[in-house]
Amino acid sequence: MSTQTHRASGDHHVEIYDNPADSVGSWMIAILVTAIPVVGFIYLVVVAFGATSSPSRRNWARAP
């Protein structure tokens, strides 16, 4: 996970994450799409090996 660390005033560290979290609705759609037999398998392959998905979704698609 790539982060950027910025120094604020004092000794406090603020980390800014480059990849925002996925919404609950997008996870629900992903789970519903994977329930369709052939389309779901193709969707998992595209998400697992594509570069446009978030890291959490890629890891989910790669999990056995």
C-alpha positions as CSV (number, residue, x, y, z in Angstrom):
1,M,0.0,0.0,0.0
2,S,1.6,3.3,-1.0
3,T,1.3,6.1,1.4
4,Q,2.6,9.6,1.5
5,T,3.8,11.0,4.8
6,H,3.5,14.7,5.4
7,R,4.8,16.6,8.4
8,A,2.4,18.9,10.0
9,S,3.2,21.5,12.6
10,G,5.0,19.7,15.5
11,D,5.8,16.0,15.5
12,H,2.4,14.8,14.1
13,H,2.4,12.6,11.0
14,V,-0.5,12.7,8.5
15,E,-0.6,9.8,6.1
16,I,-2.5,10.2,2.8
17,Y,-3.5,6.9,1.1
18,D,-3.4,6.8,-2.7
19,N,-6.2,4.2,-3.0
20,P,-9.6,5.1,-1.5
21,A,-11.9,2.4,0.0
22,D,-14.5,0.9,-2.2
23,S,-18.2,1.7,-1.4
24,V,-20.6,-0.9,0.0
25,G,-22.7,-0.6,-3.1
26,S,-19.8,-1.5,-5.4
27,W,-19.0,-4.5,-3.3
28,M,-22.7,-5.6,-3.5
29,I,-22.6,-5.3,-7.3
30,A,-19.4,-7.2,-7.5
31,I,-20.8,-10.1,-5.4
32,L,-24.0,-10.2,-7.5
33,V,-22.0,-10.2,-10.7
34,T,-19.9,-13.1,-9.5
35,A,-23.0,-15.1,-8.8
36,I,-23.7,-15.3,-12.6
37,P,-22.0,-18.6,-13.7
38,V,-19.8,-17.7,-16.7
39,V,-19.9,-13.9,-16.4
40,G,-18.8,-14.1,-12.8
41,F,-15.7,-16.1,-13.6
42,I,-14.7,-13.7,-16.4
43,Y,-15.3,-10.8,-14.0
44,L,-13.0,-12.4,-11.4
45,V,-10.2,-13.0,-13.9
46,V,-10.4,-9.4,-15.2
47,V,-10.4,-7.9,-11.7
48,A,-7.7,-10.2,-10.4
49,F,-5.2,-9.4,-13.2
50,G,-6.3,-5.9,-14.3
51,A,-4.7,-2.7,-13.1
52,T,-7.8,-0.6,-12.8
53,S,-9.3,-2.2,-9.7
54,S,-8.5,-1.2,-6.1
55,P,-5.9,-3.4,-4.3
56,S,-8.6,-4.8,-1.9
57,R,-10.8,-5.9,-4.8
58,R,-7.8,-7.4,-6.6
59,N,-6.9,-9.4,-3.5
60,W,-10.5,-10.5,-3.1
61,A,-10.6,-11.8,-6.7
62,R,-7.3,-13.6,-6.3
63,A,-8.3,-15.4,-3.1
64,P,-9.2,-19.1,-3.5
